[in-house]
Amino acid sequence: MSSEVQGRHRAAVLGSPIAHSLSPVLHRAAYTELGLTGWEYGRHEIDEAALPGFMAGLDGAWAGLSLTMPLKRAVIPLLDKISDTAASVEAVNTVVFTEDGQRTGDNTDIPGMLAALRERGVRQVEQAAVLGAGATASSALAALSRICAGEVTAYVRSEARAAEMRGWGERLGVDVRTADWSQAAAAFEAPLVIATTPAGTTDALAAAVPDQPGTLFDVLYEPWPTTLATAWGARGGAVVGGLDLLVHQAVLQVEQMTGRSPAPLEAMRAAGEAALAGR
């Protein structure tokens, strides 16, 4: 177990909207389990325009920040350096303040996805499908670059989105083929399907889930289970949910911000489940 960060004991999640965020629940549960009684984890409604001023006002008590939309790209110019993982998708969801005053950015969504899949026994696949485009989809491609040996098919609604996904594939070293959303049911032939779309988008596809499907990673956590996840599980397929991703990426954030490892995965998961059940 590494030593605890000295002198810094404040952290928070920033974004807009932010009221729904489970990050305070997860991080505070970790602090309790680790015995970090002096630590605080807050929540701040911050948009892109307000971010530079907020960052400039932080003092030496701050250990780190979690970032959600729309700040994952906007924060990059405000940092001293970012990790290769964050640079690969031009998105930072974690900022850590070091002892020498440096502000370093990382992306824990990508290793969080991989950890959530490993937890369900998915370590390598021959091909995969991604439903949707955008920031989460690019993170999914980055994760697949490490575990998918063959082609990834992305199902999208426009040629502009298709071109964007092919571009990310080239950048990340993934063989990406694109198909129109009207053909999305064909995605279910893949051994791994990652759904990155907003709530309700995949509901109409639930009836197309085949018998004995592979693994579905649906990045939503509220509402949960999604209609697609319910149908998938009913037909015997493995399901990885958005809470799995949220917890695994938060584990990595806690470890980086506090200097304590390992973070208490199960306590954090239980806190997240309880919070969602109470909504």
N, C-alpha and C positions, 0 to 999 in steps of 0.2 A: 504494500500500500504506500503510495507516494505521500509526501508531506502536504499538509494543507496550505493553501494560499495565505500569506501573511498580510494583515492590514486591510485587505479588501474583502468585503462581505455583502456587497449589494449587486443585484442582477435584476433583469426585467425582460419582458417581451414587448417589442414595439411593432406596431402595424396599424392598419386602418381598413376595415373595422377590426377591433381587437377584443370586444366584450366576450365573444364566444370562446376565446382561447383557453385551452386546457393546460397550457404551459405552467402557469402558477401552481396549479394542483400537483403536477408531476414533480416540479423542482422543489416545492416545499416539502413534499413527501420524502424526497431524497435527503433534504437537510435534516429532517426529523430522524430518519433512519441512521444517518451518519453522525448524529449528535452535534450538528453544526448550529448550536442554539442562537448564535449572534447573527445568523445570515438572514437576509431579506430578499424576496423575489416579488417584483411588482409587475404591473401591466400599464402601458401607456399608449393612448391613442395618438399616433404620430403618422403624418403623411409625408410625402417626399419633400414638400416645401419646408416642413418644420424640422426635418431630420438634422440638417447641419447645425442649427441652433441648439437642439437638444444634445447632440454629441459634444459641442463646444462647452457646454455647461457641466459636464461630468467631472467629478473630482476623484481623488485617489482612493476613495472607498469602493469604487466600482470594479468588479471582477469580470463582468461580461454581460453580453446582450444576446437575446434570441430575436431574430427578425422574421417577420412574415410579410405577406404582400401588403403594400406595393414596394417594399424597401430592399428586397434582396439584391437588386442591381444598383439601386440609388446609393447604397452605402459604400460601394467599392471605392469611389474617388476620395472618401473620407478616411480611408484606412492606410496604414503604413505598408502592409503587405497582405497578400491572400495566399491560401494554399493552392497547390496544383489542382486539387479536387474542385475547389470553388472556381478557379479560373477556367476549368474545362467546360463549365456550363454558365459562366458569367453570373453566378448567383451565390450570395453569401447569406447563410441563415444563422451564423454564429460569429460573434465578435468576442475576443478575449483580450483583456488588458494585462500586459506583462509587467513585471517588476520594474523594467527600465522605461516604462511609459509608452511602449509600442502598442498599437492597436492592430491586431491580426484577425483576418477573416477566414472562415472555414465554411464548408458545406457538410453538415452531418446527415442531410437527407439521403445522400447516395450510399454511404456505408450503413445508414439506418435501414434502407431498403434491403440491402444485402443481408444484414443481420436478421431482419424479420423473415426473409426467405429461408435462410439457413435454419432458423428455428423450426420451420415446417419441413425440413429435409430437402430443400431445393438448393443445390450447390452448383449444378451445371445443367444446361438444357441445349438441345440441338437447334431449336428455333423458338421464337416467341412472337407475341402480338401485343401492340399497344393501342388502346382505344383513346383517341383524343390527341391534342397537340398542346403546345404551351410550355410553361416553366416546369410543371411536374412531369410532363412527358419527356422533356430533355433530360431531367434527372433520371427518369426510368431508363432512357437510352444509355446514359453514363453507367448505371448499374449493370445493364445488360452487356455492356462492352466487356465486363469482367467475367460473365458467367454463360453467355450465349455463344455457342460455337458457330452457328449459322445465321440465317436470315431473320430479320425482324420486320414484320409487316405492321405499318401504322395506318389506322383507319381514321380518316379526317373528313371534314366537311367542305373544304375548299382547296383549290390548287395552290393558293398562297400558303396555306398551312402545310400542304404536302411538300412544297418546295422547302419550307422551313425545316421540316423533319428530315428530309433528305440531306439538307445542309448540316444539321446536327450530326447525322449519321457519318458523314464524311469527316467532320471535325473529330468525332469521338472514336472513329475506327470501327463503326458498326455498319453492316450491310443492311441498309434500310430500303424496303420496298413500300410504296404507299398505295392505298386503295380508298375508294370513296366510302363514306359512312354507310351508304345504302347496302354495302356488302359486309357490314360489320359482323354479322352472324358467322361468317366464315372464319373469324378470328378464333372461334372456339375449338377449331381443329388443332391449334397449337398446344404444346404441353404446358406453356405458361402464358397467361393473359394478364396484362397490367391495365386496369381501367383508371384513367386519370381525369375523367370528365366530371362536371358538376352534378349535384344531386338530381335524380330523376332522369338523367340523359340516357342511361342504359336500361331503364325499366322495360321498355318495349322489346328488348333483346332476350329477356328472361325465358320466354317460351322456346327459344331456339337452343337452349343449353342441351347438349347431347347426353346420352347415357355414358357414364364413366368418363367425365371430363378430367382434364389435368388440374393445374393449380390456377386459381384466380387470386390476383392481388388487387383488391379494390381499395384505393387510397382514401376513400371517404370514411369518416368515423361518426358523423351525425347527419342524417339519421342512419342508424345501424340496427340490424343488418339491412343492406339495400335489397331491393327486389331481386336483383341479379345474384347477389351473394346467397340469398335464401334458396333460390332455384338451383344454384351451383351445388350448395351443400346437400340439398335434397337428392341430388343425382349422384352423390358419392364423391364429389370433387373436393380437394383441399382448398380452404379459403384463408387468405391473409388479409387483414383489415387495416383501415387507416389508423386505428389505435395502436396496432402493432408497430406501424411505422413511427407514429408520434412518440411512443415510449422509447423505442430503440435509438431514435435520433436525439431524444432528450437525455438518455443515459450518457451519450458521448459528450453532450454539452455540459452536463453536470461534472463529468470527469475533467474536462478542460478548464472549466471556470473555477472549480474548487481545489483542483490538484489531488482529489481523493479518488482512488480507484480500487475495486470496481464500484460503480454506482449501483444502488439497490433496485435492480430491474423489476423484481416481482412486487416490491412495495409500491413502486411507481405505477406499475400496471394496475394493481388493485385500487389505488387512489383514483386513477383515470376511469376505471370501470364504475366505481362508486359515484363519481361526479356525473358521468353520463346517465347512470340509472336514476339520478335525482333530478334530471332536467325534464 
